[in-house]
Amino acid sequence: MVRGVGLTPEFDVAISTQRQTLYCEQKGLPLFAPSRGVCWRCGKNIYTAGGYNIDRAGETHITYCPFCNGSFTD
């Protein structure tokens, strides 16, 4: 699938992790998202289907789990 084409957003843990790290560095924000994307509370990876896709990881400050709503800032 060509990036940006199709109906399904792309999910990739490694790329999403890098994009979130870069976003936080560029904006001067603390990195709250788990380093491997695994939520400490529910054990799901936040960068898989139903969570933060590649684009969203690079354009928003991630502070909570999209599955259990557990905060990463506490």
C-alpha positions as CSV (number, residue, x, y, z in Angstrom):
1,M,0.0,0.0,0.0
2,V,1.3,3.4,-0.9
3,R,1.5,5.8,2.1
4,G,-1.5,8.1,2.2
5,V,-3.5,6.0,-0.2
6,G,-6.2,3.6,0.9
7,L,-8.7,3.6,3.8
8,T,-6.6,1.9,6.5
9,P,-4.1,4.0,8.5
10,E,-0.6,2.6,8.8
11,F,0.6,1.1,12.0
12,D,4.3,0.4,12.7
13,V,5.7,0.3,16.2
14,A,9.3,1.2,15.4
15,I,8.4,4.1,13.1
16,S,5.7,5.4,15.4
17,T,8.1,5.3,18.4
18,Q,10.7,7.3,16.4
19,R,8.1,9.8,15.2
20,Q,6.8,10.4,18.8
21,T,10.3,10.9,20.0
22,L,11.2,13.3,17.3
23,Y,7.9,15.2,17.8
24,C,8.6,15.7,21.5
25,E,12.2,16.8,20.8
26,Q,11.1,19.3,18.2
27,K,8.4,20.8,20.4
28,G,10.5,20.7,23.6
29,L,8.0,18.3,25.3
30,P,8.7,15.5,27.7
31,L,8.4,12.0,26.2
32,F,5.6,10.2,28.2
33,A,4.8,7.4,25.7
34,P,6.4,4.1,26.7
35,S,9.7,3.4,24.9
36,R,8.5,0.3,23.2
37,G,4.8,1.4,23.0
38,V,3.6,-1.1,25.6
39,C,1.2,0.3,28.1
40,W,2.2,-0.4,31.7
41,R,-1.4,-0.8,32.8
42,C,-3.1,-3.0,30.2
43,G,-0.1,-4.4,28.3
44,K,-1.3,-3.5,24.8
45,N,0.9,-1.7,22.4
46,I,-0.3,1.8,21.8
47,Y,1.1,1.8,18.2
48,T,-1.0,-1.0,16.9
49,A,-4.5,-1.1,15.2
50,G,-6.9,0.8,17.3
51,G,-4.2,3.0,18.8
52,Y,-1.9,5.7,17.5
53,N,-0.9,5.2,13.8
54,I,2.3,6.5,12.3
55,D,0.9,9.9,11.3
56,R,-0.8,10.5,14.7
57,A,2.4,9.6,16.5
58,G,4.2,12.3,14.6
59,E,1.7,15.1,15.1
60,T,0.4,14.8,18.7
61,H,1.8,14.6,22.2
62,I,0.9,11.1,23.5
63,T,0.1,11.2,27.2
64,Y,-2.4,8.3,27.6
65,C,-3.2,4.8,26.4
66,P,-5.9,4.7,23.7
67,F,-7.1,1.3,25.0
68,C,-7.4,1.7,28.8
69,N,-7.1,5.5,29.0
70,G,-4.3,5.0,31.5
71,S,-2.2,8.1,32.0
72,F,1.5,8.1,31.1
73,T,2.1,11.3,33.0
74,D,1.4,10.0,36.6
